[in-house]
Amino acid sequence: MRRMHWSWDELQQTPAYVRRYALDFLGLIAQQEHRAQDQARREADRRMG
């Protein structure tokens, strides 16, 4: 949970449903970042011909 800035002890003390919510949220962020990278790559390809 490095991206959430949680230590290992904080993670262990967090209820399971909160960990699950955080993982789901991080997954959504990763998907959005992936889409943005793909879009930027396609735009760069179009510009280069």
Biopython code that builds the backbone (N, CA, C, O; Angstrom):
import numpy as np
from Bio.PDB.StructureBuilder import StructureBuilder

atoms = [
    (1, "MET", "N", (0.828, -1.200, 0.000)),
    (1, "MET", "CA", (0.000, 0.000, 0.000)),
    (1, "MET", "C", (0.868, 1.258, 0.000)),
    (1, "MET", "O", (0.519, 2.285, 0.582)),
    (2, "ARG", "N", (1.978, 1.140, -0.656)),
    (2, "ARG", "CA", (2.909, 2.265, -0.717)),
    (2, "ARG", "C", (2.242, 3.522, -1.265)),
    (2, "ARG", "O", (2.483, 4.628, -0.780)),
    (3, "ARG", "N", (1.414, 3.342, -2.263)),
    (3, "ARG", "CA", (0.766, 4.505, -2.878)),
    (3, "ARG", "C", (-0.193, 5.203, -1.908)),
    (3, "ARG", "O", (-0.451, 6.399, -2.041)),
    (4, "MET", "N", (-0.712, 4.463, -0.945)),
    (4, "MET", "CA", (-1.608, 5.050, 0.049)),
    (4, "MET", "C", (-0.825, 5.605, 1.246)),
    (4, "MET", "O", (-1.406, 6.168, 2.174)),
    (5, "HIS", "N", (0.499, 5.435, 1.208)),
    (5, "HIS", "CA", (1.380, 5.926, 2.281)),
    (5, "HIS", "C", (1.059, 5.267, 3.623)),
    (5, "HIS", "O", (1.058, 5.922, 4.665)),
    (6, "TRP", "N", (0.787, 3.961, 3.578)),
    (6, "TRP", "CA", (0.528, 3.200, 4.795)),
    (6, "TRP", "C", (1.758, 2.374, 5.124)),
    (6, "TRP", "O", (2.391, 1.806, 4.234)),
    (7, "SER", "N", (2.090, 2.310, 6.387)),
    (7, "SER", "CA", (3.155, 1.406, 6.811)),
    (7, "SER", "C", (2.574, -0.007, 6.898)),
    (7, "SER", "O", (1.360, -0.199, 6.826)),
    (8, "TRP", "N", (3.462, -0.988, 7.055)),
    (8, "TRP", "CA", (3.003, -2.362, 7.178)),
    (8, "TRP", "C", (2.116, -2.518, 8.413)),
    (8, "TRP", "O", (1.083, -3.185, 8.356)),
    (9, "ASP", "N", (2.514, -1.906, 9.526)),
    (9, "ASP", "CA", (1.714, -1.997, 10.752)),
    (9, "ASP", "C", (0.340, -1.358, 10.564)),
    (9, "ASP", "O", (-0.666, -1.907, 11.016)),
    (10, "GLU", "N", (0.291, -0.209, 9.905)),
    (10, "GLU", "CA", (-0.999, 0.438, 9.650)),
    (10, "GLU", "C", (-1.881, -0.446, 8.775)),
    (10, "GLU", "O", (-3.087, -0.551, 8.996)),
    (11, "LEU", "N", (-1.272, -1.071, 7.794)),
    (11, "LEU", "CA", (-2.036, -1.959, 6.909)),
    (11, "LEU", "C", (-2.604, -3.143, 7.683)),
    (11, "LEU", "O", (-3.760, -3.519, 7.489)),
    (12, "GLN", "N", (-1.798, -3.724, 8.555)),
    (12, "GLN", "CA", (-2.254, -4.872, 9.342)),
    (12, "GLN", "C", (-3.378, -4.495, 10.304)),
    (12, "GLN", "O", (-4.219, -5.334, 10.624)),
    (13, "GLN", "N", (-3.404, -3.263, 10.762)),
    (13, "GLN", "CA", (-4.433, -2.821, 11.704)),
    (13, "GLN", "C", (-5.714, -2.354, 11.006)),
    (13, "GLN", "O", (-6.731, -2.113, 11.656)),
    (14, "THR", "N", (-5.655, -2.232, 9.695)),
    (14, "THR", "CA", (-6.804, -1.746, 8.931)),
    (14, "THR", "C", (-7.804, -2.880, 8.728)),
    (14, "THR", "O", (-7.400, -3.996, 8.403)),
    (15, "PRO", "N", (-9.087, -2.625, 8.908)),
    (15, "PRO", "CA", (-10.094, -3.672, 8.669)),
    (15, "PRO", "C", (-10.044, -4.168, 7.216)),
    (15, "PRO", "O", (-9.697, -3.423, 6.299)),
    (16, "ALA", "N", (-10.392, -5.417, 7.041)),
    (16, "ALA", "CA", (-10.322, -6.047, 5.719)),
    (16, "ALA", "C", (-11.160, -5.294, 4.683)),
    (16, "ALA", "O", (-10.743, -5.165, 3.532)),
    (17, "TYR", "N", (-12.331, -4.798, 5.074)),
    (17, "TYR", "CA", (-13.172, -4.111, 4.093)),
    (17, "TYR", "C", (-12.532, -2.809, 3.627)),
    (17, "TYR", "O", (-12.738, -2.394, 2.486)),
    (18, "VAL", "N", (-11.760, -2.159, 4.493)),
    (18, "VAL", "CA", (-11.062, -0.930, 4.104)),
    (18, "VAL", "C", (-9.927, -1.263, 3.151)),
    (18, "VAL", "O", (-9.715, -0.555, 2.166)),
    (19, "ARG", "N", (-9.192, -2.337, 3.435)),
    (19, "ARG", "CA", (-8.121, -2.769, 2.532)),
    (19, "ARG", "C", (-8.684, -3.095, 1.160)),
    (19, "ARG", "O", (-8.110, -2.721, 0.137)),
    (20, "ARG", "N", (-9.812, -3.793, 1.144)),
    (20, "ARG", "CA", (-10.444, -4.159, -0.129)),
    (20, "ARG", "C", (-10.865, -2.914, -0.899)),
    (20, "ARG", "O", (-10.647, -2.828, -2.108)),
    (21, "TYR", "N", (-11.463, -1.954, -0.211)),
    (21, "TYR", "CA", (-11.871, -0.704, -0.846)),
    (21, "TYR", "C", (-10.646, 0.021, -1.414)),
    (21, "TYR", "O", (-10.682, 0.529, -2.535)),
    (22, "ALA", "N", (-9.575, 0.063, -0.640)),
    (22, "ALA", "CA", (-8.355, 0.735, -1.088)),
    (22, "ALA", "C", (-7.776, 0.041, -2.317)),
    (22, "ALA", "O", (-7.338, 0.708, -3.255)),
    (23, "LEU", "N", (-7.768, -1.282, -2.320)),
    (23, "LEU", "CA", (-7.264, -2.017, -3.488)),
    (23, "LEU", "C", (-8.125, -1.760, -4.722)),
    (23, "LEU", "O", (-7.602, -1.593, -5.824)),
    (24, "ASP", "N", (-9.435, -1.728, -4.537)),
    (24, "ASP", "CA", (-10.330, -1.422, -5.647)),
    (24, "ASP", "C", (-10.059, -0.024, -6.182)),
    (24, "ASP", "O", (-10.009, 0.190, -7.393)),
    (25, "PHE", "N", (-9.886, 0.910, -5.279)),
    (25, "PHE", "CA", (-9.624, 2.300, -5.659)),
    (25, "PHE", "C", (-8.293, 2.414, -6.403)),
    (25, "PHE", "O", (-8.208, 3.096, -7.424)),
    (26, "LEU", "N", (-7.259, 1.750, -5.895)),
    (26, "LEU", "CA", (-5.963, 1.772, -6.563)),
    (26, "LEU", "C", (-6.041, 1.123, -7.945)),
    (26, "LEU", "O", (-5.363, 1.553, -8.878)),
    (27, "GLY", "N", (-6.867, 0.092, -8.071)),
    (27, "GLY", "CA", (-7.072, -0.532, -9.371)),
    (27, "GLY", "C", (-7.710, 0.422, -10.364)),
    (27, "GLY", "O", (-7.329, 0.450, -11.534)),
    (28, "LEU", "N", (-8.674, 1.201, -9.908)),
    (28, "LEU", "CA", (-9.305, 2.188, -10.784)),
    (28, "LEU", "C", (-8.307, 3.255, -11.219)),
    (28, "LEU", "O", (-8.310, 3.682, -12.374)),
    (29, "ILE", "N", (-7.459, 3.680, -10.300)),
    (29, "ILE", "CA", (-6.429, 4.661, -10.644)),
    (29, "ILE", "C", (-5.480, 4.079, -11.695)),
    (29, "ILE", "O", (-5.132, 4.756, -12.662)),
    (30, "ALA", "N", (-5.067, 2.842, -11.507)),
    (30, "ALA", "CA", (-4.160, 2.195, -12.457)),
    (30, "ALA", "C", (-4.802, 2.077, -13.842)),
    (30, "ALA", "O", (-4.137, 2.293, -14.854)),
    (31, "GLN", "N", (-6.078, 1.739, -13.887)),
    (31, "GLN", "CA", (-6.777, 1.638, -15.171)),
    (31, "GLN", "C", (-6.802, 2.992, -15.870)),
    (31, "GLN", "O", (-6.562, 3.075, -17.075)),
    (32, "GLN", "N", (-7.089, 4.042, -15.127)),
    (32, "GLN", "CA", (-7.146, 5.380, -15.711)),
    (32, "GLN", "C", (-5.770, 5.811, -16.218)),
    (32, "GLN", "O", (-5.658, 6.402, -17.292)),
    (33, "GLU", "N", (-4.737, 5.519, -15.453)),
    (33, "GLU", "CA", (-3.383, 5.858, -15.890)),
    (33, "GLU", "C", (-3.026, 5.104, -17.167)),
    (33, "GLU", "O", (-2.398, 5.659, -18.068)),
    (34, "HIS", "N", (-3.424, 3.854, -17.236)),
    (34, "HIS", "CA", (-3.155, 3.049, -18.426)),
    (34, "HIS", "C", (-3.874, 3.633, -19.639)),
    (34, "HIS", "O", (-3.289, 3.742, -20.716)),
    (35, "ARG", "N", (-5.129, 4.005, -19.468)),
    (35, "ARG", "CA", (-5.880, 4.617, -20.570)),
    (35, "ARG", "C", (-5.235, 5.911, -21.028)),
    (35, "ARG", "O", (-5.132, 6.164, -22.228)),
    (36, "ALA", "N", (-4.799, 6.737, -20.078)),
    (36, "ALA", "CA", (-4.170, 8.016, -20.420)),
    (36, "ALA", "C", (-2.861, 7.787, -21.175)),
    (36, "ALA", "O", (-2.558, 8.511, -22.123)),
    (37, "GLN", "N", (-2.088, 6.788, -20.762)),
    (37, "GLN", "CA", (-0.843, 6.481, -21.467)),
    (37, "GLN", "C", (-1.117, 5.988, -22.883)),
    (37, "GLN", "O", (-0.424, 6.376, -23.823)),
    (38, "ASP", "N", (-2.116, 5.141, -23.037)),
    (38, "ASP", "CA", (-2.481, 4.652, -24.364)),
    (38, "ASP", "C", (-2.923, 5.795, -25.268)),
    (38, "ASP", "O", (-2.542, 5.855, -26.437)),
    (39, "GLN", "N", (-3.724, 6.696, -24.724)),
    (39, "GLN", "CA", (-4.196, 7.827, -25.508)),
    (39, "GLN", "C", (-3.026, 8.724, -25.919)),
    (39, "GLN", "O", (-2.954, 9.162, -27.067)),
    (40, "ALA", "N", (-2.116, 8.995, -24.991)),
    (40, "ALA", "CA", (-0.948, 9.818, -25.312)),
    (40, "ALA", "C", (-0.086, 9.143, -26.372)),
    (40, "ALA", "O", (0.435, 9.816, -27.261)),
    (41, "ARG", "N", (0.072, 7.821, -26.291)),
    (41, "ARG", "CA", (0.857, 7.085, -27.272)),
    (41, "ARG", "C", (0.202, 7.164, -28.650)),
    (41, "ARG", "O", (0.881, 7.364, -29.656)),
    (42, "ARG", "N", (-1.139, 7.003, -28.689)),
    (42, "ARG", "CA", (-1.838, 7.087, -29.982)),
    (42, "ARG", "C", (-1.707, 8.486, -30.584)),
    (42, "ARG", "O", (-1.503, 8.618, -31.791)),
    (43, "GLU", "N", (-1.819, 9.524, -29.768)),
    (43, "GLU", "CA", (-1.694, 10.887, -30.260)),
    (43, "GLU", "C", (-0.285, 11.142, -30.779)),
    (43, "GLU", "O", (-0.112, 11.796, -31.807)),
    (44, "ALA", "N", (0.719, 10.633, -30.081)),
    (44, "ALA", "CA", (2.106, 10.795, -30.545)),
    (44, "ALA", "C", (2.315, 10.068, -31.860)),
    (44, "ALA", "O", (2.992, 10.585, -32.748)),
    (45, "ASP", "N", (1.746, 8.878, -32.000)),
    (45, "ASP", "CA", (1.862, 8.130, -33.252)),
    (45, "ASP", "C", (1.214, 8.875, -34.409)),
    (45, "ASP", "O", (1.750, 8.889, -35.517)),
    (46, "ARG", "N", (0.070, 9.492, -34.160)),
    (46, "ARG", "CA", (-0.615, 10.248, -35.205)),
    (46, "ARG", "C", (0.222, 11.443, -35.641)),
    (46, "ARG", "O", (0.288, 11.753, -36.830)),
    (47, "ARG", "N", (0.855, 12.110, -34.695)),
    (47, "ARG", "CA", (1.661, 13.285, -35.026)),
    (47, "ARG", "C", (2.893, 12.918, -35.846)),
    (47, "ARG", "O", (3.336, 13.684, -36.702)),
    (48, "MET", "N", (3.437, 11.742, -35.573)),
    (48, "MET", "CA", (4.653, 11.335, -36.262)),
    (48, "MET", "C", (4.359, 10.762, -37.647)),
    (48, "MET", "O", (5.269, 10.549, -38.448)),
    (49, "GLY", "N", (3.128, 10.524, -37.906)),
    (49, "GLY", "CA", (2.764, 10.108, -39.245)),
    (49, "GLY", "C", (2.417, 8.695, -39.347)),
    (49, "GLY", "O", (2.089, 8.216, -40.432)),
]
sb = StructureBuilder()
sb.init_structure("model")
sb.init_model(0)
sb.init_chain("A")
sb.init_seg("    ")
for serial, (resi, resn, name, xyz) in enumerate(atoms, 1):
    if name == "N":
        sb.init_residue(resn, " ", resi, " ")
    sb.init_atom(name, np.array(xyz, "f"), 0.0, 1.0, " ", f" {name:<3s}", serial, name[0])
structure = sb.get_structure()
